[in-house]
Amino acid sequence: MNILLLSPYDAVSHQYWRRQITAGFPAHHFEVLTLPARYFGWRVRGNAMTLADQMTADQVAQTDLVLATSMTDLATLKGLVPGLAGVPCVLYFHENQFAFPSRQASDRDLAAQMTSIYSALAATQLVFNSAFNRDTFFAGAKALLRKMPDGVPAEVLASQEFNALVLPVPIPDPLFNRTPSVRRPDLVWNHRWEHDKGPERLLEIVQAYVASGLPGKFHIVGQQFRTIPPAISEAIALLTAHQLLGEKGYIENLTQYHALLAQSQFVLSTADHEFQGLAVMEAMALGCLPVVPDALVYPEYVPAESRYTTAAEAVQRLAHPAGYAPRDCVAPMAFQAQAESWHNLFIRLV
């Protein structure tokens, strides 16, 4: 089968997904087109034009299935490339534009939201990485369309919602095969250093952690950008002053990063936005106990005894570790556990 895979906003998590899919199904031939994850507003509205220009007539003619991320302006792309109009299309949602926290509403947000609705209508099959993502997408789309003055078809998106599938981004199998090691009482916060990952909540927990007298090192790692949220800088300074700071910043070496997780007792999330939580899932596969907000996607795979609503409650979770095996909670997300579902999806549509 010839599969045209489109990732027009090829962020780190999108790369993680597409590389596993293309490597995991060697019987299929994948043609992969990507665009850099920058210039969000332009990418949302312009990706169909750019992708259409990059496609060759042979690529289009030989395509049996399109597998596109939800950043793809699929409706416009089918109009610009008529040869794709009759080809079955899977639209994969890593996130949706309705539940993403925005500091202020803008025309850019509306354009992204409407584009995602048109793409959903143009797709053959919608697939989401979590039930939370699926439910917030359809709730947000319905709420937006109710605000329109007229012309919204009755039951728009009803069939798409009824037939939508949930298939998380797979966790690499080798993470589950690692031999358990001796763990230090450390915790790792391993997220992008951006506002949607809850830097203010992180600072609150760091303050409560320092006051608690718990002995473990507090590692603050993850992808950094030009501007670092002030709350993260404050948290690092406070931990440094109390000699509690462990690793800091982005760990380039994947083996070293996985070793840190395998040696630490806890993984911490303070996110205001999370549609799957790959960083937490990877850490759980390596044996870390999660300490996460009691919200967003986390109730789908994190037991209640590891979720919190306040900074004080988060520190209590750290002081009194839960007794379950965290890797068991995310075992259904392993690649091998999902491979048959992906294979059956491809075969059913072609």
N, C-alpha and C positions, 0 to 999 in steps of 0.2 A: 504494500500500500504506500502511495506517495502522499505525505502529509506536509502541508505548508504551514509552518509554525510562525506566528507573528507576535512580536513583543516590542511594540512601538514606544514603550517607556521602560527600558530594560534596567530597572532598579535591581539591587542586590537580591532581594527575595524572588524577583521574577527570573533572574539568571539561575538561581538555586533550583527553581521548579523546572525550567526548560532543560537544563543540563541533565537532570535525573530522568525526565521523560524521554529525551532523545537517546541517552545511553541505555536506558532500561528496556527499550523495545528495538533491538537490532534487526529484527525481521522487517521492520518498516523503514522506508527511506524518508528522512526529514530534510526539507529545505527550510532554512531558518533565516528570517529577516528581522533585524532588530534596529532600534534607534536609541540613542543615548538618553538617559534619564535626566534631562535638563529642559529648561524653558517650558514649564508645565503647561501654561495657557496655550502657547503655540502648538505644543505637541498634541494636546487634546483635540484641537480643531484642525491641525494641519497634517496629522499622520497619514490619513488616507491618500492625500496628494503625493506625499513623499514615498510611501510604500508602492503606490501604483507606478510611479516613475522608476522604481528599482526593479520591478518585476519584469521578467522576460516572457515573451509569448509561449516559449516552450514550458517554462515553469507553470504557467496558468493552465495550459492544455493538459499537462501531465498530473495535475493535482486531483487527488481523490477525496481529500478531506482538508478543511482549514481548521487549525487549532490556534485560536487567537486569545490574547489576554483582553480583559475588559477595557483597557485603555484604547483599544482599536476602534476607530470610527468605522464600524463594519458596514453600516448602511451606505455611507458615502463611498466606501471602497468598492462595494458591489456595483454601484452606479458607474464608477470610473473604470472598473475592470469587468465588463459584461461577461467575460468568460468564467467568472467566479459566481455569477448569479445563481446557477443551478447546482453548485457544489455544496454539500452539507458542511455546516460550520458549527464548531463548538466554541462557545465564548466562556473563558475561564476567569472568574472573579477572584483576584487576590484581595481586593478591597472594593468598597463602593463609595461613591461621592456624596452619599447622603448621611453617613454616620462618621465621616471624617471630621474631626474638630477643626474648625476654621476660626481664626481670630476675629474675622469680620466677614459678613456675607458680601459677595461681590458678583458682578456679572460673569466673571470667570467661573465661579462655582456653578452658576445656573447653566452656562454653556456645557460644562463637564457633565452635569446631571442629565441634561436633555440628550447629549450625545450618547450617554450610557443607556438611556431608555430606547433610543432609536437602534442602537446596536443590539440590545436584547431582543427587539422585535424582528431584527434581520437575521438572527441566529437560528440554527436548527435545534440546538441544545444548550441550555445554560448549566454551568457547573460552578459551584461555590466552594471555597475552602473551609467553610464552617456554616452551621445553621444560623449563627448570629449574623454573619455576613448576608446570607440569603434573606433572612427575615427583615433586617434593617434596609436592605435594598428595596424590597417590594413595598414595605411600609413607607419609605421615603418617596419612592416614585409615585405611589398613589396619593400621598399628601400633596406633592407638587402638582400633579395633574388636576387635583380638585380645585386648585387655585386658578386654573385657566378659565377664561370667560366662556368659551364654547368650543364645540368641535372635537371634544375628547370622546373617542368611541367607547361604547359600553363594554365593560369587561375587558378593557385593554390590559394586556399582560397576564390575563387569567390562565391561559393555557401554558404560558412560560412558567408561571409560578407553580402550577400543578405538576409539571413535568421536571422541574429543577432538581438537580442532583447535588449532593454534598460529597466532595472528595478532597480531603486536605492535601496540601503540599506534602509529599512523602518525606519521611525522615530517613536518611541513609541507613541501610541495614548494619554497616560496620559499627555504628555507635552503640547498638544493642549487644554487640558481641564482645565488647571490651571487658576484660577481667576486672572485677571490683578492686579498688585500691583502698589503702588506709586514708580516711578522710579527716581533714582538719575542720575545726568548728567555724569555717569561713563562709562568707556569703558573697555571691557575685551578682552585681547589677550589670547586665550585658545588653544594652540597647543603644539605638541611635541617640546622639546627644541633641535632641530636638524637643520642642515644646510639647508635642503630642505624646511623648513618653513620660510625662509627669515629673519634670525636674523639681518643682516645688514640693510635691509629695515625697520625692526622694530626700530632699533636705530635711523635711519633718521627721522622716524615719531615721536618718543619720543622727539628728539631734536626740531623738529618743533612744537610739542605740548607744550613743556615747554615754548618756545619762544612766543607762541600765547596767553598765559595767561588764557586759558580755565580752569574752576574750578574743573572739575570732576576728581575723582580718576582714576588712570590707573592701572588695575589689570593685572598681568602677571602670568598666571597659565598654568598648563599642565604637561604632563609626562616628567620627567627628567631622564638623563642618567649619566654615570660616568663622561663624559666630557661635560661641558657646553660651548656653543659657546661664545667667548669673547664679542661679540656684545650684547648678552643678559645681561651679567654681567654689561657691561657699561650702558645699558639702565636702569637697576634696580638701579644702583648707582646714575645716574642722577635724576631719579624720587624721590629717597630717599632724595637727597640733596635739592630738591624743595618741599618736603612734599606732593608729588603727588602720591606716591606708595600706592596701595591698597593691595589686597591679592597677595601673591607670592608663587609659587611652586605648587605642586600637591595637589589637594583637594581630600582626600580619601573618605569623606562622600558625597555620591551622592546627598542627600537632600540639603546639604549645598551648593554644587556646583550649583544645579539648582536654589536655592534661590538667589545666587549671580547673575546669568544670569537674573532672573525674576525682579531683582531690578535695573539692569543696563540699560542704554539707548542704548548702542552700543556694537557690537561685531566686532573685528578687525581681518582681516587676512593680512598677508604679504607674503603668500606662494609663493615659486617658483615652487611648485609641488602640485597639488590637483586634484584628479580624481572625488571626490564627495563633500567633505567638510562637514563631519558629525558634526564637532564642530560648524561650522557656522549655519548649518541647525537646530541643536538643539536649539541654541540661538535664531534664528528667530522664531521657534515654541513657544518659551517662550516670544516673543515680542521684542527682541533686533533688532534695525536697523543695518544692515550689512554695513561695510565699507571694501571693498575688492578690490583686483587688477582687472583691466579691462582685464582679460585674463583667461586662463585655463578653468575650468568648470563653473566659476561664471556667465557668461552671460546667462547660461541656466535657472537660477532662481533668480538672483539678478538684479533689475532694474538699468538702466544706471546711474540714479542720485545717486546711492550708490557705484559706482565703481570709481576707481582712477588710474592714471598713475604715479603720483609723490607724494612725501611726503607732499608737500604744498597742493595738491589737496585733499589728504586724510584728512588733518586738516580742510579744507574748508567743507568737508562732515560732520565733527564733529561739526563745528560751526553753520552750517545751516542744521538741521535735515530734512530728507525727510518726506513727509506726508502720505505715504501709510502704510498699516498694514502688517508688515513683515510675520506674520504667514500665511497669505493668499498665499504668494509666495511658501511656502513649504508644504501647505496642501495636494497637490497631492502625496507627499512622505510619508504621514502617513501610518501606517501599514494597517488600514482598507481600505484605498483608493487603496492599491496595492494587497490586499489579493486575490481578484478574479483572477487577472492576474497570480499570482503564482499558485493558485489552477488549473486554466485552463492549465497552462504549464505542471504540473505534470500529469494531466489526459490525455492530448493529446499525451504524449510521451510513455505512458505505454499501 
